[in-house]
Amino acid sequence: MCGIVGFINTKQTDLESVCNKMVGTLHHRGPDYSSTWVNKEYGVALGHSRLSILDVSSAGHQPMKSRCGRYVITFNGEIYNHLQLRNDIVHSGYSAFWKGHSDTETLLAAISIWGIKKALQKSVGMFALALWDVKEKKIILARDRMGEKPIYYGWQGNTFLFGSELKALKVHPEFQNNINRDSLCLLLRHNTISAPYSIYQGISKLLPGSILTLNLSKKEIGIENYWSMKGLVESTLKNPFIGSEQQALLELESVLSKSVSDQMMSDVPLGAFLSGGIDSSVIVALMQSQSSKKVKTFSIGFNEKGYDEAKYAKAVAKHLCTDHTELYITSSEALDVIPKLPLMFDEPFSDSSQIPTHLVSKLAKKSVDVSLSGDGGDELFGGYNRHVWVKSIWQKTRYLPLFSRRLIIYAITSLSPTTWNQFFQMCSAVFPSRYHVTHPGDKMYKLANVIAAENPNAMYRNLVSHWSNPDLIVLGSKEPKTLLSDPSILPNLFDIEQRMMFLDTITYLSDDILTKVDRAAMSVSLETRVPMLDHRVVEFAWRLPLSMKIKNGQGKWILRQLLQKYVPKELYDRPKMGFGVPVDSWLRGPLRDWAESLLEASRLSEEGFFNPLVVRKKWDEHISGKRDWQHHLWDVLMFQAWLEKNK
């Protein structure tokens, strides 16, 4: 894995020195080697910081020129099928003369023969890249299908900037540092700033599956898709899987095993995150079944009740005979991460599982340079609670009069979340297992919010929102349109569950989950890979009928069947926990003074971003224990902490 940077400014003379400074900010993404390439005639600068994974020799250094001399590339990622592409290139009549065995060299040759769009369509991998076309005088940016690797871009003054992280863009002398208040609304709603927006005006994130072309002579930007999730779903609706459940299970095992095998390709030590949940356990089981050595697995634990999955991971690791490392983290060790978050994530990001994700990455980096993860299983196979509950709730409440709904909402919210937690604890012995959930009080309040919605789409939006009207909280703002608020992006999906899974994949997965994993892991120079997100696995998952994903009120049915071939059911069959930390109690305890200083009313008024009255009301209710506003407050606090570091 690596970091990429670049810019174009025909009037700038210090191209190399500025580009070197930009590359220097990404040392954590690529500590093994860094270099720049410039073309002074056209004002083009490309930079690269390298974490050597495939072909660790100098033959893999970048920026890299194509053999034909037409292209120069700076590339971040992995092309897992690059050896097959090499064979295809040779068989196509290309007179191959390979300097090394890096996937970057393969991709450059593929682009030279087939062009950028076809080359990417033939590639299996995760990546972000910048390509200078010497012949056409164009800069081309591209991003992988699912959004595993990041790339920012935009005009700042007379300069077109791009790079893996915002910190690289910010050191360019023309960077203007103007905060986008509209983007701040998205942070408050979704705990992340949704693509294509960023926290800065004039700077965007390239959407997954996209190619951006800047014609230097016209200064025109064009963006096209070489792949789209909507297109894939529409294609699978025409070609659904029609075999039996047993046939589906065998095919899933085959396609997922192939993805795992491809992603175990590495010239450096490799391992996997293991939480003990279904997704990571499936990945590790398939890794171990294909490895003659013990797979290195990693998990962290917390002593706080309701937040510790390490004991489950340990049991799965023991059964699979992996080389397992676990580390129990104290609250003080987790709290020590918080001051690092503003620089680690570069723009405000408030999914608090960023903390344990960074800690498990730090643990893994002591032994390996690459780690596989189980992300993507929930989105593809119906694993979130909302995938199971929303339809049922809608069917039960759709015909209720508004007055009746309000009575139910009042009944739920008249008790505090803490009281609901105590109630569920007392009744756990008599409740069916599907009602044994973590943090039930918080989920009851979410239920009240869902019941208030007018239709299933509104239910979903309420569930994935923190602040429901963020533009009333962020002063001088207007919440921008996103993929979630644009009905035109939806394929014609009949089932509520499928619509939610689709939206989760194109928004929550790429904007939150993959962003979190990339920044948390790359901050310690660890490459992460996600076998579930091989586009061939994604395509097969969408061909499957919904009944093979959600069955008898339980999600991920077919993944459970696959895992049961390797791991006894009793080791993984438990309520979904999530990968979190006890922010709610921390804000009332060890983080109280820190939060109070950031949320002080006069400070909020002076900075002028938030409505102090609304924020302070939430804060007072939280510290009193009347309500649990941890998610709402963490959104504000992560911006405040980021602002303090970026003034």
C-alpha positions in Angstrom: 0.0 0.0 0.0 1.2 3.5 -0.7 0.4 7.2 -0.8 0.0 9.2 -4.0 0.1 12.9 -4.6 0.3 15.3 -7.5 -0.7 18.6 -9.0 -0.7 20.6 -12.2 0.2 24.3 -12.4 1.8 25.5 -15.6 3.1 28.7 -13.9 4.8 27.0 -10.9 8.5 26.7 -11.0 9.3 24.8 -7.8 7.4 21.7 -8.8 9.8 19.1 -7.4 10.3 20.8 -4.0 6.6 21.3 -3.4 5.8 17.8 -4.5 8.5 16.4 -2.2 6.8 18.2 0.7 3.4 16.7 -0.2 4.9 13.2 -0.4 6.6 13.8 3.0 3.2 14.1 4.7 2.3 10.6 3.6 5.4 8.8 5.0 3.1 6.6 7.2 1.4 5.3 4.1 4.7 4.4 2.4 7.7 4.4 4.7 9.9 2.2 2.4 10.7 4.6 -0.5 9.5 7.9 -1.9 10.0 9.7 -5.1 8.7 12.4 -7.4 8.4 12.9 -11.2 7.9 16.3 -12.8 7.3 17.7 -16.3 8.2 21.4 -16.2 6.8 22.2 -19.6 3.3 21.3 -18.6 3.6 21.9 -14.9 2.9 18.3 -13.9 4.1 16.8 -10.7 3.5 13.3 -9.4 4.7 11.8 -6.1 4.7 8.5 -4.4 5.4 7.0 -1.0 5.8 3.3 -1.1 5.0 0.5 1.3 6.6 -2.5 -0.5 4.3 -5.5 -0.7 4.8 -7.0 -4.1 8.3 -6.9 -5.7 10.1 -5.1 -2.9 13.0 -4.4 -5.2 13.7 -1.1 -6.9 11.9 -2.4 -10.0 8.6 -1.6 -8.2 9.5 2.0 -7.4 7.1 4.8 -8.5 6.2 7.1 -10.1 6.7 4.6 -13.0 6.9 5.2 -16.7 5.3 2.8 -19.2 7.6 1.0 -21.6 6.0 2.8 -24.5 6.8 6.1 -23.0 3.2 7.4 -23.2 2.2 7.1 -19.5 3.6 7.9 -16.0 1.7 6.5 -13.1 1.5 6.9 -9.3 -0.5 4.0 -7.9 -1.9 3.0 -4.5 -3.3 -0.5 -4.1 -3.1 -4.0 -5.3 -4.1 -5.8 -8.6 -4.7 -9.3 -7.4 -5.0 -10.9 -10.8 -1.9 -9.1 -12.3 -0.2 -12.4 -13.1 -3.2 -13.5 -15.2 -3.1 -10.0 -16.8 0.6 -10.5 -17.7 -0.3 -13.7 -19.5 -3.1 -12.0 -21.4 -0.8 -9.2 -22.3 1.8 -11.6 -23.7 -0.8 -13.6 -25.6 -2.2 -10.4 -27.1 1.0 -10.0 -29.0 2.6 -7.4 -26.8 6.3 -7.9 -26.8 6.9 -8.1 -23.1 10.0 -7.0 -21.4 9.4 -6.9 -17.7 11.8 -5.1 -15.4 10.3 -6.7 -12.3 7.1 -8.5 -11.0 5.1 -5.6 -9.6 1.4 -5.2 -10.3 2.0 -1.6 -11.1 4.2 -2.5 -14.1 1.5 -5.0 -15.2 -1.2 -2.3 -15.0 0.8 0.2 -17.0 1.3 -2.4 -19.8 -2.4 -3.1 -19.7 -3.3 0.5 -20.0 -0.8 0.9 -22.9 -2.6 -1.9 -24.8 -6.2 -1.6 -23.9 -6.7 1.9 -22.6 -7.5 3.0 -19.0 -11.2 1.9 -19.0 -10.8 -1.6 -20.3 -7.6 -2.2 -18.3 -9.5 -1.3 -15.1 -12.5 -3.4 -16.1 -10.1 -6.4 -16.5 -8.4 -5.7 -13.2 -9.4 -7.3 -9.8 -8.2 -5.2 -7.0 -8.3 -2.1 -4.8 -6.6 1.1 -5.9 -6.5 4.8 -6.4 -4.2 6.1 -9.2 -3.1 9.1 -11.1 -1.9 8.8 -14.7 -0.2 11.4 -16.9 -0.9 10.8 -20.6 2.0 12.4 -22.4 0.4 12.1 -25.8 -3.0 13.6 -25.0 -1.8 16.0 -22.3 -4.3 14.7 -19.8 -4.2 13.8 -16.2 -6.4 10.8 -15.3 -7.5 9.8 -11.8 -9.3 6.5 -11.0 -10.6 4.7 -8.0 -11.5 1.0 -7.3 -15.0 -0.4 -7.6 -16.0 -0.5 -4.0 -14.0 2.5 -2.7 -11.4 0.7 -0.6 -8.7 3.3 -1.5 -9.1 7.1 -1.2 -8.3 9.9 -3.5 -9.1 13.6 -3.1 -9.0 16.2 -5.9 -9.9 19.8 -6.8 -8.9 23.2 -7.9 -7.3 25.6 -5.5 -6.6 28.8 -7.2 -4.7 28.0 -10.4 -3.6 24.6 -9.2 -5.3 21.2 -9.7 -4.4 19.1 -6.7 -4.9 15.4 -5.9 -3.7 12.9 -3.3 -4.5 10.0 -1.0 -5.1 12.3 2.0 -6.0 15.9 2.6 -2.8 16.6 4.6 -0.8 16.2 1.4 -2.9 18.8 -0.4 -2.8 21.2 2.5 1.0 21.8 2.2 0.7 23.1 -1.3 1.1 26.9 -1.2 -2.2 27.5 -3.1 -4.3 25.4 -0.7 -7.0 27.8 0.6 -8.2 26.0 3.8 -11.9 27.1 3.5 -14.2 24.9 5.6 -17.4 23.7 3.8 -20.2 24.2 6.3 -22.6 22.2 4.1 -20.3 19.2 4.4 -20.3 19.6 8.2 -24.1 18.8 8.0 -23.2 15.4 6.6 -20.9 14.7 9.5 -23.6 15.4 11.9 -26.1 13.2 10.1 -23.9 10.2 9.2 -20.7 10.6 11.4 -18.7 10.9 8.2 -18.5 13.3 5.3 -20.2 11.5 2.4 -18.5 11.4 -1.0 -18.1 13.3 -3.2 -17.8 16.0 -0.6 -14.9 16.9 1.7 -14.6 19.2 4.7 -12.9 21.8 2.4 -14.5 23.9 -0.3 -13.3 23.1 -3.8 -12.0 19.6 -2.8 -13.9 16.5 -3.6 -13.6 12.7 -3.2 -13.7 10.7 -6.4 -16.6 8.3 -6.2 -15.9 4.5 -6.4 -15.7 2.9 -9.9 -15.0 6.3 -11.5 -12.4 7.7 -13.9 -11.7 11.4 -13.9 -10.0 13.0 -16.9 -8.6 16.6 -16.8 -7.9 17.9 -20.3 -5.0 20.3 -19.7 -5.6 22.5 -22.7 -9.2 23.1 -22.0 -9.1 22.8 -18.1 -12.2 20.7 -18.4 -13.0 17.8 -16.0 -14.9 14.8 -17.2 -16.0 11.9 -15.0 -17.3 8.5 -16.2 -18.0 5.2 -14.6 -16.1 2.1 -15.7 -18.2 0.1 -13.2 -21.2 0.9 -11.1 -23.0 -0.9 -8.2 -26.4 0.1 -9.8 -25.4 -1.5 -13.1 -24.2 -4.7 -11.3 -27.5 -5.0 -9.4 -29.6 -4.4 -12.5 -27.6 -7.0 -14.3 -28.0 -9.6 -11.5 -31.8 -9.0 -11.5 -31.8 -10.3 -15.1 -29.6 -13.3 -14.2 -30.6 -14.5 -10.7 -29.2 -17.6 -9.1 -31.7 -20.5 -9.7 -29.9 -23.4 -8.1 -30.6 -25.1 -4.8 -29.4 -23.9 -1.4 -26.6 -26.5 -1.4 -25.5 -25.4 -4.9 -25.4 -21.8 -3.7 -23.4 -22.7 -0.7 -20.8 -24.6 -2.8 -20.5 -21.7 -5.3 -20.2 -19.1 -2.5 -17.4 -21.2 -1.0 -15.7 -21.4 -4.4 -15.9 -17.7 -5.3 -15.0 -16.5 -1.8 -12.1 -19.0 -1.5 -10.7 -17.7 -4.8 -10.9 -14.2 -3.5 -9.1 -15.1 -0.3 -6.5 -17.0 -2.2 -5.8 -14.0 -4.5 -5.6 -11.6 -1.6 -3.1 -13.8 0.3 -0.6 -12.9 -2.4 2.3 -11.0 -0.8 6.0 -10.8 -0.6 5.9 -9.7 3.0 4.3 -11.2 6.2 0.5 -11.5 6.1 -2.3 -12.1 8.7 -5.9 -11.3 9.5 -8.1 -9.4 11.9 -10.3 -11.8 13.9 -13.2 -10.6 16.0 -14.9 -14.0 16.4 -17.9 -12.8 14.5 -19.3 -14.5 11.3 -17.5 -12.4 8.7 -14.0 -12.4 10.0 -14.3 -16.0 11.1 -15.3 -17.1 7.5 -12.3 -15.2 6.1 -9.8 -16.7 8.5 -11.3 -20.2 8.1 -10.8 -20.0 4.3 -7.3 -18.6 4.8 -6.3 -21.4 7.1 -7.8 -24.1 4.8 -5.5 -22.9 2.0 -2.3 -22.4 4.1 0.3 -24.9 5.1 1.3 -22.6 7.9 -0.6 -21.2 10.8 -2.4 -18.0 9.8 -1.5 -15.1 12.1 -4.7 -13.6 13.6 -5.2 -10.6 15.8 -7.9 -9.3 18.2 -8.1 -6.8 21.0 -10.4 -6.9 24.0 -11.8 -4.5 26.5 -12.7 -5.2 30.1 -16.0 -3.2 29.9 -19.0 -5.5 29.7 -20.7 -5.4 26.3 -17.6 -4.3 24.4 -15.4 -7.4 24.6 -15.2 -9.8 21.7 -11.7 -11.1 22.3 -12.9 -14.2 24.2 -15.0 -15.2 21.1 -12.1 -14.6 18.8 -9.8 -16.7 21.0 -12.2 -19.6 20.8 -12.5 -19.5 17.0 -8.7 -19.1 16.7 -8.2 -22.1 18.9 -10.6 -24.2 16.9 -9.0 -23.2 13.5 -5.5 -23.6 15.0 -4.3 -20.1 14.0 -1.3 -18.3 15.4 -3.4 -16.0 17.5 -2.4 -12.8 19.3 -4.8 -10.9 21.6 -4.3 -7.8 23.6 -6.6 -6.4 26.3 -6.7 -2.7 26.1 -7.2 -0.5 29.2 -9.5 2.5 29.0 -6.4 4.8 29.4 -4.7 3.2 26.4 -7.9 3.7 24.3 -8.2 7.2 25.5 -4.6 7.9 24.5 -5.7 7.4 20.8 -8.2 10.3 20.9 -5.7 13.2 20.5 -4.3 11.4 17.4 -7.6 11.1 15.6 -7.8 14.6 14.0 -4.4 14.0 12.2 -5.1 10.3 11.5 -8.4 10.9 9.8 -7.5 14.3 8.2 -11.1 15.5 8.1 -13.7 15.2 10.9 -14.8 11.5 11.3 -16.9 10.4 14.2 -17.4 6.6 14.1 -16.0 5.8 17.5 -14.9 2.3 16.4 -12.0 4.2 14.8 -10.3 3.8 18.2 -10.3 -0.1 18.4 -9.6 -0.3 14.7 -6.5 1.7 15.1 -5.4 -0.3 18.1 -5.9 -3.7 16.5 -4.0 -2.4 13.4 -1.2 -1.3 15.7 -1.1 -4.8 17.3 -1.1 -6.5 13.9 1.7 -4.3 12.5 4.1 -5.7 15.1 4.0 -9.1 13.2 2.7 -8.5 9.7 2.6 -5.9 6.9 -0.7 -7.0 5.4 -4.0 -8.0 7.2 -7.2 -9.3 5.7 -10.5 -8.3 7.2 -14.1 -9.5 7.1 -15.7 -6.1 6.2 -18.5 -6.2 3.6 -20.4 -9.3 4.8 -23.2 -7.3 6.5 -23.9 -5.2 3.4 -23.9 -8.1 1.0 -25.7 -10.7 3.1 -28.2 -8.8 5.2 -26.2 -8.7 8.4 -27.4 -5.5 10.1 -30.3 -5.5 12.5 -32.2 -3.0 10.3 -32.2 -5.5 7.4 -34.3 -7.8 9.6 -36.4 -5.4 11.6 -37.5 -2.6 9.3 -39.9 -4.6 7.1 -41.4 -6.2 10.1 -41.9 -2.9 11.9 -43.4 -1.3 8.8 -45.8 -4.1 8.3 -47.0 -3.8 11.9 -47.2 0.0 12.0 -48.1 1.1 8.5 -51.9 1.1 9.2 -51.7 2.5 12.7 -53.2 6.0 13.0 -50.8 8.8 13.8 -52.2 9.2 17.3 -51.5 5.5 18.0 -47.9 5.8 16.8 -47.4 8.8 19.0 -48.6 6.9 22.0 -46.1 4.1 21.3 -43.3 6.6 20.8 -44.2 8.3 24.1 -44.3 5.0 25.9 -40.8 4.1 24.7 -39.2 7.5 25.3 -40.8 8.0 28.8 -38.2 5.5 30.0 -34.5 6.3 29.8 -32.2 4.1 27.7 -30.6 3.0 31.0 -33.9 1.9 32.4 -34.6 -0.1 29.2 -31.2 -1.8 29.5 -32.1 -2.9 33.0 -35.5 -4.1 31.9 -34.0 -6.3 29.1 -31.4 -7.6 31.5 -34.1 -8.7 34.0 -36.1 -10.4 31.2 -33.2 -11.9 29.3 -34.0 -15.4 30.7 -37.5 -15.5 29.1 -36.9 -13.5 25.9 -36.1 -15.5 22.7 -32.5 -15.3 21.6 -33.2 -12.9 18.7 -34.1 -10.3 21.4 -30.7 -10.7 23.2 -29.1 -7.5 21.8 -26.4 -5.3 23.0 -27.4 -1.8 24.2 -31.1 -2.5 24.0 -32.0 1.0 25.4 -30.3 2.7 22.5 -32.1 0.4 20.1 -35.5 1.1 21.7 -35.0 4.8 21.0 -34.0 4.0 17.5 -37.3 2.0 17.2 -39.2 5.1 18.3 -37.5 7.1 15.6 -38.4 4.5 13.0 -42.0 4.3 14.0 -42.4 8.0 13.3 -41.4 7.6 9.7 -44.0 7.8 6.9 -42.5 5.0 4.6 -39.7 2.4 4.6 -37.2 4.7 2.9 -37.8 7.3 5.6 -37.4 4.6 8.2 -34.0 3.7 6.8 -32.9 7.3 6.6 -33.9 7.8 10.2 -31.9 4.7 11.2 -28.7 5.9 9.5 -29.0 9.5 10.8 -27.6 11.0 14.0 -28.8 14.6 14.0 -32.1 14.6 12.0 -31.9 18.3 11.0 -28.2 19.1 10.9 -28.6 22.3 9.0 -30.5 23.7 12.0 -27.4 23.0 14.1 -24.6 24.1 11.7 -24.9 27.8 11.4 -25.0 29.2 7.8 -25.3 25.8 6.2 -27.6 23.8 3.9 -27.4 20.1 3.9 -26.2 19.0 0.4 -27.8 16.3 -1.8 -26.2 12.9 -1.4 -26.6 9.4 -2.8 -29.0 8.7 0.1 -31.3 11.6 -0.9 -31.2 10.9 -4.6 -33.9 8.4 -5.6 -32.5 8.2 -9.2 -29.5 6.1 -8.0 -31.7 3.2 -6.8 -32.2 0.2 -9.1 -35.7 -1.2 -9.3 -35.6 -3.3 -6.1 -38.9 -4.5 -4.8 -37.8 -5.7 -1.3 -37.1 -3.1 1.5 -34.2 -5.3 2.7 -32.5 -5.2 -0.7 -32.9 -1.4 -1.0 -31.3 -1.0 2.4 -28.4 -3.4 1.6 -27.8 -1.5 -1.7 -27.7 1.9 0.0 -25.5 0.6 2.8 -23.0 -0.7 0.2 -22.7 2.6 -1.8 -22.8 4.9 1.2 -22.1 3.5 4.7 -19.6 0.9 3.5 -17.4 3.2 1.4 -17.9 6.5 3.3 -17.5 5.1 6.8 -16.3 1.5 7.1 -13.6 1.5 4.4 -12.5 5.0 5.3 -12.1 4.0 8.9 -10.1 0.9 8.1 -7.9 2.6 5.6 -6.9 5.6 7.8 -6.6 3.6 11.0 -4.4 0.9 9.4 -2.3 3.1 7.2 -1.5 5.4 10.1 0.7 2.5 11.3 1.8 1.5 7.7 -0.4 -1.6 7.6 -2.1 -2.7 4.4 -5.6 -4.1 4.8 -7.4 -6.2 2.2 -11.1 -7.1 2.1 -11.9 -10.4 0.3 -15.7 -10.0 0.6 -15.4 -6.9 -1.7 -13.9 -8.7 -4.7 -16.4 -7.6 -7.3 -17.0 -11.2 -8.3 -18.1 -12.0 -4.7 -20.3 -8.9 -4.8 -21.9 -10.0 -8.0 -22.6 -13.5 -6.8 -24.0 -12.2 -3.5 -26.5 -10.0 -5.5 -27.5 -13.0 -7.7 -28.7 -14.9 -4.6 -32.3 -14.7 -3.6 -33.1 -12.7 -0.5 -34.3 -15.9 1.2 -30.8 -17.3 1.3 -29.6 -14.2 3.1 -32.3 -13.5 5.6 -34.2 -16.5 7.0 -36.3 -17.0 10.1 -35.7 -13.5 11.3 -31.9 -13.8 11.1 -29.4 -12.3 8.6 -26.4 -13.8 6.8 -28.0 -17.2 6.6 -25.8 -18.5 3.8 -22.6 -17.2 5.4 -23.6 -19.0 8.6 -24.0 -22.2 6.7 -20.6 -21.8 5.1 -18.9 -21.0 8.5 -20.6 -24.0 10.1 -18.5 -26.2 7.8 -15.4 -25.0 9.6 -16.5 -23.7 13.0 -19.1 -25.2 15.4 -22.2 -23.0 15.6 -21.9 -22.4 19.4 -18.6 -20.5 18.8 -20.2 -17.8 16.7 -24.0 -17.9 17.1 -24.6 -14.8 19.3 -26.1 -11.3 19.1 -24.3 -8.9 16.9 -22.0 -6.8 19.0 -20.2 -4.3 16.8 -16.7 -3.0 17.3 -17.1 -0.1 19.7 -15.9 1.6 22.8 -17.9 2.9 25.8 -18.0 6.5 24.7 -21.2 7.1 26.6 -19.6 6.4 30.0 -16.3 8.0 29.0 -18.0 11.3 28.3 -19.4 11.2 31.9 -16.1 10.2 33.3 -12.5 10.4 32.0 -13.4 12.5 28.9 -15.7 14.9 30.7 -13.2 17.8 31.2 -11.9 17.4 27.6 -15.4 17.4 26.2 -16.5 20.3 28.4 -13.7 22.5 27.1 -14.6 21.8 23.5 -18.3 22.3 24.0 -18.1 25.4 26.2 -20.9 27.8 25.2 -18.7 30.9 24.7 -16.2 28.9 22.6 -19.0 27.5 20.3 -20.3 31.1 19.9 -16.9 32.5 19.1 -16.1 29.8 16.5 -19.5 30.2 15.0 -20.1 26.7 13.5 -22.7 25.3 15.8 -25.8 26.5 17.6 -24.6 26.5 21.2 -28.0 26.2 22.8 -28.8 22.9 21.1 -25.4 21.4 21.6 -25.3 22.4 25.3 -28.8 20.9 25.9 -27.6 17.6 24.5 -24.5 17.7 26.6 -26.4 18.6 29.9 -28.9 15.7 29.3 -26.0 13.3 28.6 -23.9 14.0 31.6 -26.9 13.9 33.9 -27.7 10.4 32.7 -31.2 11.5 31.5 -30.3 10.5 27.9 -27.6 8.8 25.9 -26.4 11.4 23.3 -23.0 9.8 22.8 -23.3 9.6 18.9 -24.6 13.2 18.5 -22.0 14.6 20.8 -19.1 12.6 19.3 -20.0 14.1 15.9 -19.6 17.6 17.4 -16.6 16.7 19.5 -14.7 15.2 16.5 -15.2 18.4 14.5 -14.1 20.5 17.5 -11.0 18.5 18.1 -10.2 18.6 14.4 -10.7 22.3 14.2 -8.4 22.8 17.2 -5.7 20.9 15.4 -6.3 22.7 12.0 -6.6 26.3 13.0 
